[in-house]
Amino acid sequence: MILTRDTAYYHRLLDGSLSGKELYTRQGNSIRYPRATITITELTEHAHMLRYKDQNQTPGAIYQDVVDHYTR
């Protein structure tokens, strides 16, 4: 994932090709996408960690948070 001022770019792990992008807004440690709100729990020059509610949760399943950790 590459974050710019207002867009998140998603890249494939195998070859680095672009797999999608999504516009967002940020206020403090909150990133708001059209369908989710994400909390930034770490943000440095070489890493960022994001925490959010599982968007692919099965109905009736236990609530769970997802943590993504990106480095370069």
C-alpha positions, -999 to +999 in steps of 0.1 A: +000+000+000+012+035-008-006+064+008-007+099-007-025+129+006-059+116-004-055+082-021-045+047-010-028+026-038-029-012-034-001-032-050+002-070-055+028-087-034+041-110-062+050-084-088+042-050-073+016-042-100-013-019-090-044-038-079-066-009-070-069+025-054-093+043-031-099+079-021-099+087+015-100+116+039-078+119+070-083+137+103-056+131+129-052+093+132-085+085+115-087+076+078-122+075+064-130+055+033-165+054+017-172+021+035-148+020+065-130+040+091-094+031+099-072+041+128-035+047+122-017+031+152+019+037+138+032+061+112+069+065+105+090+072+075+094+034+068+063+018+083+026+023+090+001+001+109-036+004+104-064-011+125-100-015+114-132-036+117-131-066+094-152-056+064-155-092+052-170-105+084-195-133+081-230-122+094-235-135+130-197-140+135-178-125+165-167-089+160-130-087+150-105-060+143-078-064+116-043-050+119-023-043+087+014-036+091+033-021+060+070-015+058+094-004+031 
